[in-house]
Amino acid sequence: MTPVISFRKANLSHLESIQYFLQEEVDKGIILFRDKDEIARNIQAYVLAYQEDTLVALGALHIHSESLGEIRSLMVHQDVQGQGIGYLLIKELLSVATNIQLSKVLVLTYRASLFERLGFELIQKEQIPDQKIWQDCIKCKFFPTKCQEISLIKTI
């Protein structure tokens, strides 16, 4: 049974909790480190998922251009993984993308099957927009030769 999840847009009071929540995956190199200023500049992109009053997942819809967004910093707390919360959060982020009239949403992930279930299709890394590479990928310790992330895109 899928748990009852409520979604909330992040605000500036969530800066530290967002950083703290993501830290374990940042330490593993799965999610890129983002300092408080970068999170603050992009705070409207973050959606927080709560089970009762507990933050259990979060993700961001970053805008690259008038037509392209990217789901990033997506994480479900390890204690609630496998309960469908990530699926619900991705659907929520896709709803946001639809509401602001994006036409495509990109994701780089280690868990492609979850996104494929929601209609994302594999693309070659060469198809990733240059602004993504030079804005984010360049900061990753696995860039360029050890990157194992899978690139997918969904047309809305």
N, C-alpha and C positions, 0 to 999 in steps of 0.2 A: 504494500500500500504506500503510495506517495504521500510524504508528510505535507502538512499545511505550511506553505511558505508565503511570506509577504515580502514584496519588493519595495525598496525605498531608494530614492535618488540621494546620493551622497551630498553632504555640505561640508563646509570648512571645519566644522567641529569633528569630522571623521578622519582628518589627516593622519593622526598618530595610529588610530585603530586600523586604518587601511595598511599603513606601512607594517605594523606589527603582524597583522593577519597574513600578509604575503611573505614575511621574512623567511620562513622555512623553505619555501620554493625558490626564493631569491638566493639563499645560501647554496642550494643544489644547482643553481644555474638554469633552472627551468623557467623562471620569470625574471625579467630584467629589473634591476634595482632602479627605483625612481625616488628621487629626494622629495622632501616635503614641498618645495617650490614647484617642481614639475607636477606633482599630484594636485597642488592647489590650482595651477593654471588649467588643469584638465578636470577639475572636480565635477563638473556637470556631466562628464562622460561616464562616471562610475554609478553602477547600480549595486545595491547591497541586498542580499537575501537573508531574511531572518526566519528562524523557526522559534515561535513565541518571541522572546526578547533577546535571543542569542544570534549573533552574526554567524552564519554557517557557510556563506559563499559570497563572492563578489566578482565583478567583471566590469570592463569598460568598453565603450564603443567610441573609438577614436576616429575622428574625421580626417581623411587625407586630402579629399577634394570634394567638389560639389556632387560627385557621383559615387565616390568610394569611401567606405568606412572599414574599420578593422576591429574585430573583437580581440581584446588583449587583457592581460593581467587577470585571466579567468582562473579562479581557484575555488574549490570546494573543500571545506575542512575535512581532514582525514577521518574524523569520527562519524561523518555522515555520508561518506562517499558510497556510491552504489545504490542510492535511494532515489535517483532521478532528479536530484536538485540541480545538477549541472545542466541537464536537458532543459529544465524549466527556466533556468537563468539565461541560457542561450536563446530560447524562444522569446524571453522578455527583451533581450538586447536586439533581436531581430524585429520585434514590434517597435522599438524605439527607432530603428533604422528606417522602417516603413513609414512611421509617422513624420519623420523629417525628410522623407522622400529621397533617400539614397537609392541608387539602383544596384549597387553591388556591395557585398561585405566579404572581406578577406579575413583569414585566420591562419596563423602559423601555430602548429600544435604537435604534441606527441601522441595525441589520442584522436586520430582522424575518424575512426568509426562513429564516434558520438556526433560529429559534425556531418558526416555523410548521411546519417539517419535523418538529419534535418535539411537535406537537399544541397549540401555543399559538395562541390566537385573538385577533384585533384587538379592542381596546375603545377607547371614547372616553376622552379625558383626564379628562372629568368623572366617570368611574367610578373614578378612582384615589382610594384612601382619603385623607381629609384629613390623617391623621397622616403620610403619606408627603410630601404637599405641604409641610407646615409643619416637617417634620423635615429633609428633604433638598432638595427642589426650590427652596425659598426661597434656598438657598445658591448656586444655579447662576447663572452670569453671563448665561445665556440666559433666565432666568425673568422674567416669564411670557410675554412676547410673541414671543420669538425661539426658543422651544423647538421643535426639529425631531425630537425623539425620538418613537418609535412605541411605544404602550402595548399590551402583550399580556398575556393571562392564560391559565393552564392549570388545568383542574380535574383533580385527581388521583383 
